[in-house]
Amino acid sequence: MSAKAFLDTNIVIYGYSQDEPDKQQQARECTQTHESWISTQVLNETVNTLKRKFSLEYRQIGAVVDELSQQGQPADVII
């Protein structure tokens, strides 16, 4: 992995959504071929979206967050 990629919520959601297979494949390729960074804000937005729009159980969402946390490095959010 040479290039770094910051994962925003849309990329993360596309990676888990089966509604748009082309975007899902592109999102997964991005996370597999780049060193990725993810912020706590993106994790929070992902949890909210997976619960509200996809009606996943918190157990399933927890597995997604664990996977994302292992794949990407947390990015500091400085205000």
C-alpha positions as CSV (number, residue, x, y, z in Angstrom):
1,M,0.0,0.0,0.0
2,S,1.6,3.2,-1.1
3,A,-1.1,5.9,-1.3
4,K,-3.1,7.1,1.7
5,A,-6.8,7.6,1.6
6,F,-9.2,9.3,4.0
7,L,-12.4,7.4,4.2
8,D,-15.5,9.5,4.3
9,T,-18.9,8.2,5.3
10,N,-20.1,7.7,1.8
11,I,-17.2,5.4,0.9
12,V,-17.7,3.4,4.0
13,I,-21.4,3.0,3.4
14,Y,-20.9,2.0,-0.2
15,G,-18.5,-0.6,0.9
16,Y,-21.3,-2.3,3.0
17,S,-24.3,-1.5,0.9
18,Q,-25.5,-4.0,-1.7
19,D,-27.8,-1.5,-3.4
20,E,-25.1,-0.4,-5.8
21,P,-22.6,-3.2,-6.6
22,D,-20.3,-1.1,-8.7
23,K,-19.8,1.5,-6.0
24,Q,-19.4,-1.3,-3.4
25,Q,-16.6,-2.8,-5.4
26,Q,-14.9,0.5,-5.9
27,A,-15.2,1.3,-2.2
28,R,-13.8,-2.0,-1.2
29,E,-10.9,-1.8,-3.6
30,C,-10.1,1.7,-2.2
31,T,-9.8,0.3,1.3
32,Q,-7.8,-2.7,0.2
33,T,-5.3,-0.9,-2.0
34,H,-4.6,2.2,0.1
35,E,-3.5,2.9,3.6
36,S,-6.7,4.3,5.0
37,W,-7.5,6.9,7.6
38,I,-10.9,7.3,9.3
39,S,-12.1,9.8,11.8
40,T,-14.3,9.2,14.8
41,Q,-16.9,11.5,13.2
42,V,-17.0,9.2,10.1
43,L,-17.4,6.2,12.5
44,N,-20.3,7.9,14.3
45,E,-22.0,8.9,11.0
46,T,-21.6,5.3,9.7
47,V,-23.2,3.8,12.9
48,N,-26.1,6.3,12.5
49,T,-26.6,5.5,8.8
50,L,-26.4,1.7,9.3
51,K,-29.0,1.9,12.1
52,R,-31.4,4.3,10.5
53,K,-31.3,3.6,6.8
54,F,-30.3,-0.1,6.8
55,S,-31.9,-1.1,10.1
56,L,-28.9,-3.2,11.2
57,E,-28.8,-4.4,14.7
58,Y,-26.1,-2.9,17.0
59,R,-24.3,-6.2,17.1
60,Q,-23.9,-6.1,13.3
61,I,-22.9,-2.5,13.4
62,G,-20.3,-3.2,16.1
63,A,-18.8,-5.8,13.8
64,V,-18.5,-3.2,11.1
65,V,-16.9,-0.7,13.4
66,D,-14.4,-3.3,14.6
67,E,-13.5,-4.1,11.0
68,L,-13.1,-0.5,10.1
69,S,-11.0,0.2,13.2
70,Q,-8.6,-2.7,12.2
71,Q,-8.4,-1.6,8.5
72,G,-7.8,2.1,9.0
73,Q,-5.8,4.3,11.3
74,P,-7.8,6.8,13.4
75,A,-7.4,10.3,12.2
76,D,-7.3,13.1,14.8
77,V,-10.0,15.7,14.5
78,I,-8.8,19.1,15.5
79,I,-11.2,22.0,15.8
